[in-house]
Structures are given as C-alpha cells and as structure tokens.
Amino acid sequence: GWLGANPGNGENMVGTIHRLTAYQGLVSEEVILNHADAFNGIVRPPIIVSFTASPETVFTPGSTTLMWEVQNANGVGINGTSVIAIASLTVSPTVTTTYTLIATNSGGAATNRLTVVVNPSPVISAFSASRNYVVAGESTTLAWKVQYAQSLAISPGLGNVTVQTSAGLGSTNIQPSAPTTYVLTATNNFGTTNAQVQ
C-alpha cells in the first residue's frame, strides 16, 4: 500500500512494510544508515576514532603506551602485528618510530599513523625579555619555556638557571648596564640548543 511521501513531498513511496522499529526520541542519521546498510547487505569500511601514544616522547630505556579506538573492524594491526584482541600496546622504541594502525573488514580498510620521538634534543619554545629597552640600572625580566632540558644556563654573567626553572618555565631579573645579547643554552644527554634575546 501507500506509505507516504518523502520529506520534500516530491516522491510518493509505495511498498510493503516488513519490519517496524520504534525508538524513544530522535534517531541519529548514523543509526538510520547502519540499519539501512544492514538491510541492503552493505559493509562500510572501519572507522578509526582515535590513535594516541602516552607519552609521545620517550627517553631510552623508557616506554610508551599506544591506545586506539576502532569501530566496525574485524582485523586491527600495528606495524604488521595483529592487535585485534587488545585495546592498548606498550612499546619501548630505541629510535624515533612511526606506528601505523590499520583496521580492516570486508568493506575496506582505514589507516592512521603517529610518531613517537625518542631521545630528543632540548627544545626552547620561547626566550624573551619583558622590556627590550631600559635605562642603565633599570631592571627587566628574562623568561623562557623549554622542553627536555637537563640543565640551563644564560650568558653573559648569569650562569646556571636550572633551579630557576620549573615544569619547563623559568625567569630571572637582570639590570644590564649596556646593550647586551643574552644567550640561553639548554642541554641534555642528546644535544644542546641555544636561543638569544637582546
């Protein structure tokens, strides 16, 4: 019999209702699509909702945990190893490594990648002065933001400022008597990074 018209009232629908499912409240488009796919025998490729590493940076012999969320997959692998039966994997890379997550089903495949950085040199994200122009004897503040540094020093004259740094953030007051370029040196076992401010 007649089943009504589409929302735009541009096409009448005639047929036989074989099954009727009632929902409480509005039904999302995704749910409707899944029901339609199941009825029509359509299998859509998997969906990778997330793929993360915690932490994203490792210092040997440390480890990191890879975690993922995948939908509609009957096969999941990371760098060629099946992980379909688990939701996380702890790895201990010795060099910077890219991990490739592949989820598969009969409808296709989905891929995602992430890179775990191993033994990075220090990173100086910021090094600045609160006032770049001062009269001799006036003070200004040097401030910095760093990652992965084991020791920090500022030249000329200030020396080691590691103890003045917490969670990668540090600052110190100076009173330059003449125009001066200050150099921040961040060091760890794997390298040295410099930045300067005048």
N, C-alpha and C positions, 0 to 999 in steps of 0.2 A: 504494500500500500504506500500511500504518500507519506513521506517522513518530514516534510517541511522544506524550508529554503536555507541557503547559506546566509551568513551574517549580512552580506551586501544585498540580499534578496535578488541576486542575479541568476540563481540557478536552483531549480527545484530538485529535490532528492527523492527518488522512488526506490524502494527495495524492501528487504525483509530484515528485521532485527533478530539476530541470532543470540546476542547476549547483551544485557544491560547492567552496567556497574554504576552504583550510586555513591557519591562522595559527599562528605560533610565539608562544606566550604568550597572555595575556588581551587581548581586543579591547575598546577603549573603546566606550561607548554611542554616541558621536558617529560613529565609523566604521560601526557597525551601522546607525545611522539613515541615513547617507549612502548605503549600499548599498541599503537599503530604498526610499529616495526615488528613487534611480536606476532601480530595478526597476519602481516604480509610476509613473514619469514625473512625480514631484513636484519642483518647483523652489522652494526656500525663499528668502526674501529674503536679501540680502547681510548680512554681519556686519562692523561697523567695530570692529576690535580696539583701535586707538589713533588719536588725532589730537592732535598736540602742536605747539607753537611754541618755538623756541630761538633767542634768548631770548624770554621772554614780555613783556618791556618794551623799548621802543625809544626812543632819543633821536635826533631828526632830525639829519642825514640818514642815520641808521643803517638796518639791515635785519634781518630775522629769517627763519628757515627753517621753513616748515611741513612736517611729516612725518606720514605716516599708514600704517596697515596695514589692508587690507581683504580680506575673503575672499568668494569666490563672486559677484563683481561683474563685469559686462561693460560697465558705464559708471560713471565716477567724475568728479565735478565739484566745484570750489570756487568759490563765488560766481558760478556760471554759466559758468565756464571749464573745459573738459574737461582732466583730468589723468590719464586712464586709462593713458597710456604712461609716466608718471614716478612716482617714489616720494617726491619732495620738491619744494618750490617756494619760492624765495627772493623775498620781497616787501619793499617799502620804504614802509610806510604813513606818511602825514604827519599823520594824526589817529588817535585810538583807533578800532580797526576790529574788527568781529566777522566771522569767516570761517566759512562754513557748508559742510561736506563732505557731499555726497550720493552714496551708492553705490546703483546700480540693477541689476536683472536682470529677467527675465520674471516672477519670483515676487514682486517688490515693491521697496521702497526702504528704506534706512536713513540716518539723518541724525545728524550730530554738529556741535557748534559750539564755537568758542573765541574769546576776545577778546585782541587784542594791544594793550596800553596804550602810548600814545605821549606822550612829554614829561610824565611825572607830576611833581607837586609832591613835595617830600620827605615821607617817612613816618617818624614817630617811633613805633616799636613799644613802647619801654619807656624810662622815665626814673625812677630811684628812688635812695633813699639807703639805705646798709647799716644805718644807725641813724637813726631819725627823732627820737630824744630823746637829747641829750648835755648834759653839764655844760660851761659856758663853758670853752673851751680844749681840750676833748677833740675828737678827730677823727672824721669819718665819711666814707664814700666815696660820691660820686655816680657812677652808672653809667648808660649809655644804649645803646640799639640803634636804628639809623636805616637808612633806605634812600634812595638817590637824592639825597643831600645833597652840595653842593659846598663849603659852609662851615658851621661850627657854632660857636655862642657860648653862654656861660652868664652870666647876670646875676643878682644884682649882683656885681661885683668880679672875676669870673674871666676874662671876656673870651673871646677866640677859643680854642677847644679842638679845632680841626680836626686839628692834628698829634697830638693825643692819641687819635685815632680811627683804627682800622684795620679794614678789611672791615666797616664799619658799627658796630663795637663800640668803646666808649670808657669811660674812667673817670678820676676825679681825686679827690684827698683834700682836704678842707676842714676848717677849725676855726672854726665860727661862734661869735661872742661873744654873740649874741642870737638869738631866734627869727627865722628868715629863710625867705622863699619864693624858691627858685631857679627861674629860667626858662631852659629850653633852647630856642634858636632855630636851626632848620635851614633853610638857604636853597639854592636853585639858580636857574637862569635862568627857571624856570617857576612859582616861587612860594615862599612861606615858611610854615613850620609851627612851632607853639610847643607846649611841654609844660612842666608845672611840678611841683615837689615841695617839700614844706615839712618 
